[in-house]
Amino acid sequence: MKITFCGAAGTTTGSQHLIEANGSRILLDCGLYQGRRDETYDRNRHFLFEPSTVDAVVLSHAHIDHSGNLPNLTKNGFTGNIYSTFATRDLCQIMLTDSARIQTQDTKWLNRRREKKGQPPVEPIYSEKDAEECVRYFVNIGYDRAIPIADGITLTFIDAGHILGSAQVILDIEENGEKKRLLFSGDVGRKGNDLLRDPAAAENVDYLIMESTYGNREHELPTQANHLLRDILVKALEKKGKIIIPAFAVERTQQLIYVLHELTESGALPDVPIYVDSPLAVNATEIFRIHPECFNEEVYDFLFEKRNPFGFESLNMVRKVTESKRLNELHEPAIIISASGMCEAGRILHHLRNNIEDSRNTILFVGYCAENTLGWKIRNEWKEVPILGDTFEVRADVQILDSFSGHADRSELLEYFDAMGGSKERVFLVHGEPSQSEALQEELQNRHNGKIEVAQWKSSVEI
């Protein structure tokens, strides 16, 4: 068996890991890399392998840094199956099209600036048509259902508890008369999520490819810290300004809606209009309603015994651009949830552009931001930030509430690792900045006899 780390090695985005066994090539995830513009464009456009030589893709979940380059893969010659859970497929159908649309819009804007500088135009990595055609390659599998996907290779998905439909990937591989089990963690969720079940514990694991996003960081708050959200919102609303919440369209937004529903219903939150300004988030919320198999027991019972957990009177779903623009004309307090969570694209950029210099306003971060993204700069107290080509002073109050993080922290990752059965003789740490991965490596070496390695981009290992 050979593993080549084609993305999310030494960084947190662009997940791609190529497995070669029994003459077959299986790609785990096919995500978009997010970082500096020129580097991002080059890394995403060019694969480290020939797409037509890949036999199958196994997708852990729908987040764009794990799924977002699939249309480019199929566009350039891949013709195999893309295996995912049912919910992941449904989310990808809207998320990949949305990604293509954003690329087209961003490219048009960028090319206007390039033309002024006498530079040649660039093209989107893929189109909406490419995204639609890509979804035709999906094959859906439920959790805990083993299925052969190549000669001597059987796939099983188990719950990762990260987002709707997220999965850990188990590959049982029989090669040269020997059976081994490879586990790819995908992104590991946190226990006690408002919506989802806890991550499942795998058994009999020989080789592990494990995420390390928060390998050296503890979340300051437990998952259930809704009273702190209430306190931040109430204080912010006293200033009569807007509360801008950058949130990933999938999972964070729905989790926020669910909690805001509870706070509103209980009277803990003042009567204030709440806007979800993201067509993708609106569509994703509809998908959440049709996948009760992913919910924890509380939300499952709420859905079937009471009412819609993702809809209430003060909630407004914004789809049209004209409706989004009207939010800039609001003078009364309001809560605006908009994508993307890292503030790299989408309508959130316009809300930040129009509100970041007003000290009455509050920007509330509820999720992870990769290094060098706009969200990361605002979170790290930059005095001025670039937004859509112009520079703005950060005068709005910036708040961070990481109880909504979908990633397990250091202690939770260690608990996840310890709960896993098997020898775990080779462990490869991916999906983390070097400092995070190296710190987790050190801790795992202190508690485990297997070989712990930090994966390197473009490197290959033979097992």
Secondary structure, 3 states (H helix, E strand, C coil): CEEEEEECCCCCCCCEEEEEECCEEEEECCCCCCCCHHHHHHHHHCCCCCHHHCCEEECCCCCHHHHCCHHHHHHCCCCCEEEECHHHHHHHHHHHHHHHHHHHHHHHHHHHHHHHCCCCCCCCCCCHHHHHHHHCCEEECCCCCCEEEECCEEEEEEECCCCCCCEEEEEEEEECCEEEEEEECCCCCCCCCCCECCCCCCCCCCEEEEECCCCCCCCCCCCCCHHHHHHHHHHHHCCCCEEEEECCCCCHHHHHHHHHHHHHHHCCCCCCCEEEECHHHHHHHHHHHCCHHHECHHHHHHHHHCCCCCCCCCEEEECCHHHHHHHHHCCCCEEEEECCCCCCCCCHHHHHHHHCCCCCCEEEECCCCCCCCHHHHHHCCCCEEEECCEEEECCCEEEECHHHCCCCCHHHHHHHHHHCCCCCCEEEEECCCHHHHHHHHHHHHHHCCCEEEECCCCCEEEC
